[in-house]
Amino acid sequence: MTASAQFAGTAAPAAKPRLWNTSFFLLWQGQLVSALGDAVYAIALGFWVLQKTGSTAVMGTLMAASTLPRVAIAPFAGVLVDRLDRKWILVAMDAVRGFFVVLVGVAAFTGHVQVWMVLVAGIVISIASAFFNPAVGSALPDIVPTGSILRANSAFALLQTGSGVVGSAAGGFLYQLLGAPLMFLANGISYLVAAVASLPVHVPKVRHETPEFRFFHDLKAGLTFVWQYRGIRNMVLTAGALNFFAVLGITLLLPLFQRTPGLGSAGYGIVMAALTGGMFAGFLFTSMRHIAYRRRFLIFFFCGCGSMACAAGLPLWLSVPMMAALAAGFGAANAVVNSFLNATLQTAVPQNLRGKVFSLIGTIAGGLTPIAFAAAGGLAEVLPLRPLIAAAFAVTLLSFVPLAFSPPTRRLINYDPATSTLEDIR
């Protein structure tokens, strides 16, 4: 038995729908609302914590504590995602997140909100995301045609980046105009709206070769799959290093803007809007263009290098227009990279392993993210921000370059389901 046959799984019989079918549209529409709320909430939370405590270390610690639960439980959550009804996971996790963020918003309105309350809400959101994210990634290939997976991922990402353009551009101004309480409450309501929108969504159930649920056996199957294919393994380990230094650099941009005369919260909003606007353009490109599989790695590699070079230049010019231009380039190139990677994995990974594999990939690639948040806050207290941010992004560029010399990684990004097999990425 070949490795690809060993891991093969089948879904319950279902006709493959067109891309913009009812289920995909409802899921897309619901997440549009919550993505807009998230973009505004993230900015409000960052400025609120700095205003409340005056400490970048507290900000970094809060972000780390809010991320750690998702990273820690993601592999276990992925096993359950592959066994439970994925539609109800989507509904329940949005409802849970909405309930807790609404509570924070109400507490803020009444003047009783404390840092520990925001921390608890962040932990709950993190745990819910550990289930929600692999459920979405696993479900998308089952509700759209195989040949449209790249377009579906790009369309789904467009709503997040498009919301980010609006939310990031308006976030700084809204914080000054409305304040944190109303912005917290709006994000909580957006999650509840997304939960309701997901109720009519139809996601085919997965039929397993072994109907009995053996938790640790399933967990091991996902880990084995990720580790035995060098293309996937190399990409995931590289992503872990990239994410650590990129998160460190991005986290430090907010205090850089806050501490630099002439930038401030409004300037931060403009640059973040340019970043998400660039991402929107990148995802729009991949959603509208058919890109031959054999050319994808070349585009992937040059976009990866270009995105990190733009990011490294951000702290070198303390000018909002120049920083916005670099942020737009960073976002556009990064969007292309992520589109290719996500579409490839969703195509190559067997259906009955997607939840486990995507969760494991998220854990391995993002496992150092909480440390990056904490490190960013601590380093910002003792080191100058501009060289620290530039150095962090420069390391991401140096970490990405070796992928050019990895044939399995090249074959992974160029993976064509019509002509390739899993053996090609060993």
C-alpha positions as CSV (number, residue, x, y, z in Angstrom):
1,M,0.0,0.0,0.0
2,T,1.4,3.4,-0.9
3,A,1.5,6.3,1.5
4,S,-1.1,8.2,-0.4
5,A,-3.4,5.2,-0.3
6,Q,-2.7,4.6,3.3
7,F,-4.0,8.1,4.2
8,A,-6.9,8.1,1.8
9,G,-10.3,9.1,3.2
10,T,-13.7,9.5,1.7
11,A,-16.5,11.9,2.3
12,A,-20.2,11.1,2.3
13,P,-21.5,11.3,-1.3
14,A,-22.2,14.8,-2.3
15,A,-22.4,16.7,-5.6
16,K,-19.5,19.2,-6.0
17,P,-21.1,22.6,-6.1
18,R,-20.1,25.7,-8.0
19,L,-17.8,28.2,-6.2
20,W,-20.4,30.8,-5.2
21,N,-23.0,28.3,-4.0
22,T,-25.3,29.1,-1.0
23,S,-23.1,27.5,1.6
24,F,-20.0,29.2,0.5
25,F,-21.7,32.6,0.2
26,L,-23.3,32.4,3.6
27,L,-20.0,31.4,5.2
28,W,-18.2,34.1,3.4
29,Q,-20.9,36.7,4.3
30,G,-20.8,35.8,8.0
31,Q,-17.1,35.9,8.2
32,L,-17.0,39.3,6.5
33,V,-18.9,40.8,9.4
34,S,-16.7,39.2,12.1
35,A,-13.5,40.1,10.2
36,L,-14.5,43.7,10.2
37,G,-15.2,43.6,13.9
38,D,-11.8,41.9,14.5
39,A,-9.9,44.6,12.6
40,V,-11.5,47.4,14.7
41,Y,-11.2,45.4,18.0
42,A,-7.4,44.7,17.5
43,I,-6.6,48.3,17.2
44,A,-8.9,49.4,20.1
45,L,-7.4,46.7,22.3
46,G,-3.8,47.7,21.6
47,F,-4.3,51.4,22.3
48,W,-6.6,50.7,25.3
49,V,-3.9,48.5,27.0
50,L,-1.1,51.0,26.3
51,Q,-3.4,53.8,27.6
52,K,-4.4,51.8,30.7
53,T,-1.0,50.5,31.7
54,G,1.6,52.5,29.7
55,S,3.6,49.4,29.3
56,T,4.6,47.6,26.1
57,A,5.6,44.6,28.3
58,V,2.0,44.3,29.5
59,M,0.8,44.6,26.0
60,G,3.1,41.9,24.8
61,T,2.3,39.6,27.7
62,L,-1.4,40.0,27.1
63,M,-1.1,39.1,23.4
64,A,1.1,36.1,24.3
65,A,-1.3,34.8,26.9
66,S,-4.2,35.2,24.4
67,T,-2.3,33.3,21.7
68,L,-0.8,30.5,23.8
69,P,-4.0,28.4,24.4
70,R,-4.7,28.2,20.6
71,V,-1.2,27.0,19.9
72,A,-1.3,24.5,22.8
73,I,-4.6,22.8,22.1
74,A,-4.7,23.1,18.3
75,P,-3.4,19.6,17.6
76,F,-6.1,18.1,19.9
77,A,-8.8,20.3,18.5
78,G,-7.9,19.2,15.0
79,V,-8.6,15.6,15.9
80,L,-12.1,16.5,17.1
81,V,-12.7,18.7,14.0
82,D,-12.2,15.7,11.8
83,R,-14.7,13.6,13.9
84,L,-17.5,16.2,14.7
85,D,-19.9,18.1,12.5
86,R,-17.8,20.9,11.1
87,K,-20.8,23.2,10.5
88,W,-21.8,23.2,14.2
89,I,-18.2,23.8,15.2
90,L,-18.3,27.0,13.1
91,V,-21.6,28.1,14.6
92,A,-20.7,27.3,18.2
93,M,-17.2,28.9,18.2
94,D,-18.5,32.2,16.7
95,A,-21.3,32.2,19.3
96,V,-18.9,31.6,22.2
97,R,-16.5,34.3,21.0
98,G,-19.3,36.8,20.5
99,F,-20.7,36.1,24.0
100,F,-17.4,36.8,25.8
101,V,-16.5,39.9,23.8
102,V,-19.9,41.3,24.4
103,L,-19.4,40.9,28.1
104,V,-16.1,42.8,27.9
105,G,-17.9,45.6,25.9
106,V,-20.7,45.8,28.6
107,A,-18.1,45.9,31.4
108,A,-16.2,48.7,29.5
109,F,-19.4,50.7,29.1
110,T,-20.2,50.5,32.8
111,G,-16.6,51.4,33.7
112,H,-15.8,48.1,35.3
113,V,-13.5,46.6,32.7
114,Q,-10.1,45.4,33.9
115,V,-7.0,44.0,32.2
116,W,-7.7,40.6,33.6
117,M,-11.2,40.6,32.0
118,V,-9.7,41.3,28.6
119,L,-7.1,38.6,29.2
120,V,-9.9,36.0,30.0
121,A,-11.8,37.0,26.9
122,G,-8.6,36.7,24.8
123,I,-8.0,33.2,26.2
124,V,-11.5,32.1,25.3
125,I,-11.2,33.6,21.8
126,S,-7.9,31.8,21.4
127,I,-9.4,28.4,22.4
128,A,-12.4,28.9,20.1
129,S,-10.1,29.8,17.2
130,A,-8.2,26.5,17.7
131,F,-11.4,24.7,16.7
132,F,-12.8,27.3,14.2
133,N,-9.7,27.8,12.0
134,P,-9.1,24.1,11.1
135,A,-12.8,23.6,10.6
136,V,-12.9,26.4,8.0
137,G,-9.8,25.2,6.3
138,S,-11.1,21.6,6.2
139,A,-14.6,22.5,5.0
140,L,-13.7,24.8,2.1
141,P,-12.5,22.1,-0.3
142,D,-15.7,20.2,0.4
143,I,-18.1,23.0,-0.6
144,V,-16.3,24.2,-3.7
145,P,-15.0,22.4,-6.9
146,T,-11.4,21.1,-6.7
147,G,-10.3,23.4,-9.5
148,S,-11.6,26.4,-7.7
149,I,-9.8,25.9,-4.3
150,L,-7.2,28.7,-5.0
151,R,-10.0,31.1,-6.0
152,A,-12.1,30.1,-3.0
153,N,-9.2,30.7,-0.6
154,S,-8.5,34.0,-2.2
155,A,-12.2,35.0,-2.1
156,F,-12.3,34.1,1.6
157,A,-9.1,36.0,2.3
158,L,-10.5,39.0,0.4
159,L,-13.2,39.5,2.9
160,Q,-10.7,39.5,5.8
161,T,-8.3,41.8,4.1
162,G,-11.1,44.0,2.7
163,S,-12.5,44.3,6.2
164,G,-9.0,45.0,7.4
165,V,-8.7,47.9,5.0
166,V,-11.8,49.5,6.4
167,G,-11.2,48.5,10.0
168,S,-7.6,49.5,10.1
169,A,-8.1,52.8,8.3
170,A,-10.9,53.7,10.6
171,G,-9.7,52.0,13.8
172,G,-7.4,54.8,15.0
173,F,-10.0,57.5,14.2
174,L,-12.8,55.4,15.7
175,Y,-10.8,54.9,18.9
176,Q,-10.4,58.7,19.3
177,L,-14.0,59.3,18.4
178,L,-15.9,56.5,20.0
179,G,-13.5,54.9,22.5
180,A,-12.8,51.3,23.3
181,P,-16.2,50.3,24.9
182,L,-18.3,50.7,21.8
183,M,-15.6,49.1,19.6
184,F,-15.4,46.1,21.9
185,L,-19.2,45.7,21.8
186,A,-19.3,46.0,18.1
187,N,-16.8,43.1,17.7
188,G,-18.8,40.9,20.0
189,I,-22.0,41.5,18.0
190,S,-20.2,40.8,14.8
191,Y,-19.3,37.3,16.0
192,L,-22.9,36.6,16.9
193,V,-24.0,37.7,13.4
194,A,-21.5,35.3,11.9
195,A,-22.8,32.5,14.0
196,V,-26.4,33.1,12.7
197,A,-25.2,33.3,9.1
198,S,-23.5,29.9,9.4
199,L,-26.7,28.1,10.5
200,P,-27.9,27.2,6.9
201,V,-24.4,26.3,5.7
202,H,-24.1,22.6,4.5
203,V,-20.8,20.9,5.0
204,P,-20.5,17.2,3.9
205,K,-19.6,14.8,6.7
206,V,-16.5,12.8,6.6
207,R,-16.7,9.0,6.4
208,H,-13.7,7.3,8.1
209,E,-12.2,3.9,7.3
210,T,-12.2,3.3,11.1
211,P,-15.6,4.5,12.5
212,E,-14.5,4.1,16.1
213,F,-12.9,7.2,17.5
214,R,-9.4,6.6,18.8
215,F,-8.1,10.0,19.8
216,F,-4.3,9.3,20.1
217,H,-4.3,7.1,17.0
218,D,-5.9,10.0,15.0
219,L,-3.5,12.5,16.5
220,K,-0.5,10.3,15.5
221,A,-1.9,9.9,12.0
222,G,-1.8,13.7,11.5
223,L,1.6,14.1,12.9
224,T,3.0,11.2,10.8
225,F,1.5,12.7,7.6
226,V,3.1,16.1,8.2
227,W,6.5,14.7,9.2
228,Q,7.0,12.1,6.4
229,Y,6.6,14.5,3.5
230,R,9.7,16.7,3.3
231,G,8.0,19.4,1.2
232,I,5.4,20.0,3.9
233,R,7.9,19.5,6.8
234,N,10.4,22.0,5.4
235,M,7.7,24.6,4.7
236,V,6.2,24.3,8.2
237,L,9.5,24.5,10.0
238,T,10.5,27.6,7.9
239,A,7.1,29.1,8.6
240,G,7.8,28.8,12.3
241,A,10.9,30.9,12.1
242,L,9.3,33.4,9.8
243,N,6.3,33.8,12.0
244,F,8.4,34.4,15.1
245,F,10.4,37.3,13.7
246,A,7.6,38.7,11.6
247,V,5.2,38.8,14.6
248,L,8.0,40.4,16.7
249,G,8.5,43.1,14.1
250,I,4.8,43.8,13.4
251,T,4.0,43.9,17.2
252,L,6.6,46.7,17.7
253,L,5.1,48.9,15.0
254,L,2.3,50.1,17.2
255,P,4.5,51.4,20.0
256,L,6.8,52.9,17.3
257,F,3.9,54.9,16.0
258,Q,2.7,55.9,19.5
259,R,6.2,57.1,20.6
260,T,7.1,58.9,17.4
261,P,5.9,62.6,16.9
262,G,4.1,63.0,13.6
263,L,2.9,59.4,13.4
264,G,0.5,58.5,16.2
265,S,-2.6,56.4,16.1
266,A,-4.0,58.0,12.9
267,G,-0.7,57.3,11.1
268,Y,-0.7,53.7,12.4
269,G,-4.2,53.3,11.0
270,I,-3.2,54.6,7.6
271,V,-0.2,52.3,7.3
272,M,-2.1,49.3,8.6
273,A,-4.8,50.1,6.0
274,A,-2.2,50.2,3.3
275,L,-0.9,46.8,4.5
276,T,-4.3,45.2,4.3
277,G,-5.0,47.0,1.1
278,G,-1.9,45.5,-0.4
279,M,-3.1,42.1,0.8
280,F,-6.5,42.7,-0.7
281,A,-4.8,43.4,-4.1
282,G,-2.7,40.3,-3.8
283,F,-5.7,38.1,-3.0
284,L,-7.7,39.7,-5.8
285,F,-4.9,38.9,-8.2
286,T,-4.9,35.2,-7.2
287,S,-8.7,35.0,-7.3
288,M,-8.9,36.4,-10.8
289,R,-5.9,34.9,-12.5
290,H,-5.4,31.3,-13.5
291,I,-1.7,30.6,-12.7
292,A,-0.2,27.5,-14.1
293,Y,1.0,25.0,-11.4
294,R,4.5,24.8,-12.9
295,R,5.0,28.5,-12.4
296,R,3.8,28.9,-8.9
297,F,7.0,28.3,-7.0
298,L,8.8,30.9,-8.9
299,I,6.1,33.5,-8.1
300,F,5.9,32.2,-4.6
301,F,9.6,32.6,-4.0
302,F,10.1,36.1,-5.4
303,C,6.9,37.4,-3.7
304,G,8.2,36.0,-0.4
305,C,11.5,37.7,-0.7
306,G,9.9,40.9,-1.9
307,S,7.4,41.0,1.0
308,M,10.1,40.7,3.6
309,A,12.4,43.2,2.0
310,C,9.5,45.8,2.1
311,A,8.8,45.0,5.7
312,A,12.5,45.4,6.7
313,G,12.3,48.9,5.1
314,L,9.4,50.1,7.2
315,P,11.3,51.5,10.2
316,L,13.9,53.1,8.0
317,W,11.7,56.0,6.8
318,L,9.5,57.7,9.5
319,S,7.2,59.1,6.9
320,V,3.6,57.9,6.7
321,P,3.4,58.0,2.9
322,M,6.7,56.0,2.5
323,M,5.7,53.5,5.2
324,A,2.3,53.1,3.7
325,A,3.9,52.3,0.3
326,L,6.2,49.7,1.8
327,A,3.4,48.2,3.8
328,A,1.2,47.8,0.7
329,G,4.1,46.0,-1.1
330,F,4.6,43.8,1.9
331,G,0.9,42.9,2.1
332,A,0.4,42.2,-1.7
333,A,3.4,39.9,-2.0
334,N,2.6,38.1,1.3
335,A,-1.0,37.5,0.1
336,V,0.2,35.7,-3.0
337,V,2.5,33.5,-0.9
338,N,-0.2,32.5,1.5
339,S,-2.7,31.8,-1.3
340,F,-0.4,29.4,-3.0
341,L,0.5,27.6,0.2
342,N,-3.0,27.2,1.5
343,A,-4.5,26.0,-1.8
344,T,-1.7,23.5,-2.2
345,L,-2.2,22.0,1.3
346,Q,-6.0,21.9,0.9
347,T,-5.5,20.0,-2.4
348,A,-2.8,17.6,-1.3
349,V,-4.0,16.6,2.2
350,P,-6.7,13.8,2.3
351,Q,-10.1,15.0,3.5
352,N,-10.1,12.8,6.7
353,L,-6.8,14.3,7.8
354,R,-7.3,18.0,7.0
355,G,-8.4,19.1,10.5
356,K,-5.6,17.3,12.2
357,V,-3.0,18.4,9.7
358,F,-4.0,22.0,9.5
359,S,-4.1,22.2,13.3
360,L,-0.6,20.6,13.6
361,I,0.7,22.9,10.9
362,G,-0.7,25.9,12.8
363,T,0.9,24.7,16.1
364,I,4.3,24.1,14.6
365,A,4.3,27.2,12.4
366,G,2.9,29.4,15.1
367,G,4.2,27.7,18.2
368,L,6.8,30.5,18.8
369,T,4.2,33.3,18.3
370,P,3.4,33.7,22.1
371,I,7.1,34.0,22.8
372,A,7.4,36.6,20.0
373,F,4.7,38.7,21.6
374,A,6.3,38.5,25.0
375,A,9.8,39.2,23.6
376,A,8.5,42.2,21.6
377,G,7.1,43.8,24.7
378,G,10.2,43.2,26.8
379,L,12.8,44.2,24.1
380,A,10.9,47.4,23.4
381,E,11.5,48.4,27.1
382,V,15.4,48.2,26.7
383,L,16.3,48.5,23.0
384,P,15.6,51.2,20.4
385,L,12.6,50.3,18.3
386,R,13.7,51.2,14.8
387,P,16.8,48.9,14.5
388,L,15.0,46.2,16.4
389,I,12.1,46.1,13.9
390,A,14.4,46.2,10.9
391,A,16.6,43.4,12.3
392,A,13.5,41.2,12.9
393,F,12.3,41.5,9.4
394,A,15.8,41.1,7.9
395,V,16.0,37.7,9.7
396,T,12.7,36.6,8.0
397,L,14.3,37.3,4.6
398,L,17.4,35.2,5.5
399,S,15.2,32.4,6.7
400,F,13.1,32.3,3.5
401,V,16.0,32.2,1.0
402,P,17.0,28.6,1.6
403,L,13.6,27.4,0.3
404,A,15.0,28.1,-3.2
405,F,17.4,25.1,-2.8
406,S,14.7,22.6,-1.6
407,P,13.3,20.5,-4.4
408,P,10.5,18.9,-2.2
409,T,9.3,22.4,-1.3
410,R,9.4,23.5,-4.9
411,R,7.3,20.4,-5.9
412,L,4.9,21.1,-3.0
413,I,4.1,24.6,-4.2
414,N,3.8,23.4,-7.8
415,Y,1.6,20.5,-6.8
416,D,-0.9,19.7,-9.5
417,P,-3.7,17.3,-8.4
418,A,-4.2,16.1,-12.0
419,T,-0.6,15.0,-12.5
420,S,1.1,14.9,-9.1
421,T,0.9,12.4,-6.2
422,L,1.9,12.7,-2.6
423,E,5.1,10.8,-3.4
424,D,6.3,13.8,-5.3
425,I,6.7,15.9,-2.2
426,R,8.5,13.3,-0.1
